[in-house]
């Protein structure tokens, strides 16, 4: 695929904004607006993957973000997985990595996919 310029990217963003009100879940996939929306989306995705890559979160980031999403305290998480609150703090700060057994418990309690915890 050819390298996408910033101008093409910006054009695609503007076209997406114009097409979104015209395409609904009921719009046939072969509708001209739906096809154009798909193509414009592909351009935006390709450009953003090249210019704004999103790094995979670290274990500490996953735990911290999941705690916030779940509205759970470090103390409550520690009690749920059977470690001390200071150990949870160590995981979040990156001073320590959880064992496989604890990582499994963290995934279960925080609803983190094991693949994400393993960095996949």
C-alpha positions in Angstrom: 0.0 0.0 0.0 1.3 3.5 -0.8 2.3 5.8 2.0 -0.6 8.0 3.0 0.0 11.7 3.1 -1.3 14.0 5.8 -3.5 15.7 3.2 -5.1 12.4 2.2 -5.6 11.6 5.9 -7.3 14.9 6.6 -9.4 14.5 3.5 -10.5 11.1 4.7 -11.3 12.4 8.1 -13.6 15.1 6.6 -15.3 12.6 4.3 -15.9 10.3 7.2 -17.6 13.1 9.1 -19.8 13.8 6.0 -20.6 10.1 5.4 -21.4 9.0 9.0 -24.9 10.6 9.0 -25.7 8.8 5.7 -24.7 5.3 6.6 -26.6 3.3 9.3 -26.6 -0.3 10.4 -29.4 -0.9 7.8 -27.4 0.6 4.9 -26.5 -2.2 2.5 -22.7 -3.0 2.4 -22.6 -2.3 -1.4 -24.2 1.2 -1.0 -21.9 3.8 -2.5 -21.7 5.7 0.7 -21.0 2.6 2.8 -18.2 1.6 0.4 -16.7 5.1 0.5 -17.0 5.2 4.3 -15.1 1.9 4.5 -12.4 3.1 2.2 -12.0 6.4 4.0 -11.8 4.5 7.3 -9.1 2.2 6.0 -7.0 5.3 5.0 -7.4 6.8 8.5 -6.6 3.5 10.2 -3.4 3.0 8.1 -2.2 6.6 8.7 -2.8 6.5 12.4 -1.1 3.1 12.8 2.0 4.6 11.1 2.0 8.0 12.7 0.3 7.5 16.1 1.0 3.9 17.1 -0.4 2.9 20.4 2.0 0.9 22.5 0.7 -2.1 24.4 0.2 -1.3 28.1 2.6 -2.7 30.6 1.4 -5.0 33.4 1.5 -2.1 35.8 -0.6 0.1 33.5 -3.1 -2.7 33.0 -3.6 -3.1 36.7 -3.8 0.6 37.4 -6.3 1.2 34.5 -8.4 -1.8 35.4 -8.6 -0.7 39.1 -9.9 2.6 38.0 -12.4 1.1 35.5 -13.7 -1.3 38.2 -13.8 1.5 40.8 -11.8 -0.8 43.1 -9.2 0.2 45.7 -5.7 -1.3 45.9 -6.7 -2.7 49.3 -9.8 -4.4 47.9 -7.8 -5.9 45.1 -5.2 -7.1 47.5 -7.8 -8.9 49.5 -9.4 -10.4 46.4 -6.2 -11.9 45.1 -4.6 -12.8 48.4 -1.6 -10.4 48.6 -0.8 -7.4 50.7 -1.8 -3.9 49.6 1.9 -3.0 49.4 2.4 -5.8 46.9 -0.3 -4.4 44.7 1.4 -1.0 45.0 4.7 -2.7 43.9 2.9 -4.2 40.8 1.4 -0.8 39.9 4.7 1.1 40.3 6.5 -1.5 38.3 8.8 -2.5 41.2 7.5 -6.1 41.0 5.8 -8.4 38.5 3.0 -10.7 39.7 3.6 -14.5 39.6 1.6 -16.5 37.2 -0.8 -17.5 39.9 -1.3 -13.9 41.0 -1.5 -12.7 37.4 -4.3 -15.3 36.8 -6.2 -13.9 39.8 -5.6 -10.4 38.7 -7.1 -11.2 35.3 -10.1 -12.8 36.8 -10.8 -10.0 39.4 -10.0 -7.1 37.1 -11.5 -8.6 34.0 -8.2 -8.4 32.1 -7.7 -10.8 29.2 -4.8 -13.1 29.9 -3.4 -12.3 26.5 -3.2 -8.6 27.4 -1.5 -9.5 30.7 1.1 -11.5 28.8 1.7 -8.7 26.3 0.0 -10.2 23.3 
